[in-house]
Amino acid sequence: MAVEKTGILNKPKLVTVFGGSGFVGRHVVAALAQRGYRVRVAVRRPTLAPYLQPLGNMGQIQAVQANLRYRWSIDRAVRGADHVINLVGILAEGGSQRFNAIQASGARALAEAARAEGIPLTHISAIGADPQSASAYGRTKAEGEKAVRETLPDAIILRPSIIFGPEDSFFNKFANMARFSPFLPLIGGGKTKFQPVYVGDVAEVVARTVDGTLERGKIYELGGPEVMSFRRCMEEMLEVIDRKRVLLPIPWSAAKIIGSVAGLLPKPPLTRDQVLLLQHDNVVSSEAASEGRTFEGIGIRPTGTDVVLPTYLWRFREQGQFTKKGMA
Ligand SMILES: NC(=O)c1ccc[n+]([C@@H]2O[C@H](COP(=O)([O-])OP(=O)(O)OC[C@H]3O[C@@H](n4cnc5c(N)ncnc54)[C@H](OP(=O)(O)O)[C@@H]3O)[C@@H](O)[C@H]2O)c1
């Protein structure tokens, strides 16, 4: 699609992407750059994100310093932009990185900055955002959505299920574990349902919100083509990496204790809050489906795990690109 030009200089739109250095962020930056937009990536440490530059043409992508915990830095990163995207989120707390500061107050501050600048906002939340959630992640995601709604009723909110892709922290984590461990944990017995969604499809939807082809003021729920249990996710991952491992059910009570202890580590592999989040299915709601606030309603056929997992999990095979039966 032709990129909309703005201003007297007739330049392509300038989009500020908060969280552009993260897993989803780099795919969003690439999707925006491919469309010809100018991209300003707001990151805490721009020097640590040099991998973003090759995603665009010379000078098309610019990294600036910003932290959602400092309002002045948000205002500076938003100034002069035509659209702003908030991809900032954390899965575990550490130091001053608290759920409330990032996902609730930070989301509000960014929405206020967008309102002051008079520009549209695309806000990335998550399926599981729920004011009643037992998990602080889920509760603060809901608070963030509410703050965005109150501040900018026209903002578009996207709620993905678990996202997969080359740099994901779900399939990669368990595939890596399978290299060393004879068993893999099935937290809560592995019955929790997910609707894994491909990062490229999420990035495409984000880019369409900038194109202006999605209805404003709506919450879209993004799930892949298949609802899969935690156990099925592990089974499919093991098939792809061509390894046999025991899938060991861990009861919720034990998982909470493991999460409490592991949560004390600097980069925790699991926290109690994540266990609480896992106690609920993570799938697109029937309301969103019936109202067309899904991929189907947007007109995108989402990509399945069967197509994408082999393209990046092969590195966890004993034989690399080859399976035990031969070439993959
Ligand atoms: N991945 C999933 O499966 C999934 C599923 C549902 C929803 N989501 C949501 O999608 C969004 C992106 O997720 P992701 O997987 O890409 O996460 P990610 O890889 O952890 O990236 C998070 C981004 O947030 C930035 N960030 C963290 N704290 C910040 C702060 N105080 N100020 C400014 N930036 C800060 C990080 O930049 P630094 O380099 O500065 O740390 C990073 O760029 C999040 O809102 C997440 O909750 C993800």
The ligand as a Gaussian input file, in Angstrom:
#p B3LYP/6-31G(d) Opt

LIG

0 1
 N        6.055000     -12.436000      23.643000
 C        4.825000     -12.864000      23.872000
 O        4.536000     -14.072000      23.821000
 C        3.737000     -11.866000      24.194000
 C        2.419000     -12.337000      24.322000
 C        1.409000     -11.418000      24.592000
 C        1.696000     -10.070000      24.743000
 N        2.998000      -9.649000      24.624000
 C        3.267000      -8.215000      24.793000
 O        3.897000      -7.738000      23.617000
 C        4.797000      -6.681000      23.960000
 C        6.175000      -6.997000      23.394000
 O        6.613000      -8.236000      23.961000
 P        8.049000      -8.854000      23.643000
 O        7.917000     -10.319000      23.741000
 O        8.607000      -8.228000      22.431000
 O        8.874000      -8.358000      24.922000
 P       10.451000      -8.110000      25.046000
 O       11.213000      -8.845000      24.011000
 O       10.790000      -8.346000      26.478000
 O       10.576000      -6.561000      24.726000
 C       10.135000      -5.620000      25.643000
 C       10.614000      -4.257000      25.213000
 O       10.268000      -3.316000      26.250000
 C       11.383000      -2.483000      26.487000
 N       11.353000      -1.949000      27.849000
 C       11.344000      -2.637000      29.008000
 N       11.280000      -1.773000      30.039000
 C       11.250000      -0.535000      29.515000
 C       11.170000       0.765000      30.068000
 N       11.156000       0.976000      31.386000
 N       11.121000       1.831000      29.231000
 C       11.168000       1.645000      27.877000
 N       11.248000       0.439000      27.290000
 C       11.300000      -0.630000      28.111000
 C       12.577000      -3.373000      26.241000
 O       13.683000      -2.573000      25.939000
 P       15.061000      -2.576000      26.760000
 O       16.049000      -3.022000      25.738000
 O       15.220000      -1.167000      27.144000
 O       14.897000      -3.527000      27.916000
 C       12.119000      -4.159000      25.023000
 O       12.369000      -3.425000      23.848000
 C        4.776000      -6.577000      25.488000
 O        3.870000      -5.582000      25.870000
 C        4.251000      -7.927000      25.922000
 O        3.594000      -7.882000      27.173000
 C        4.020000     -10.506000      24.349000

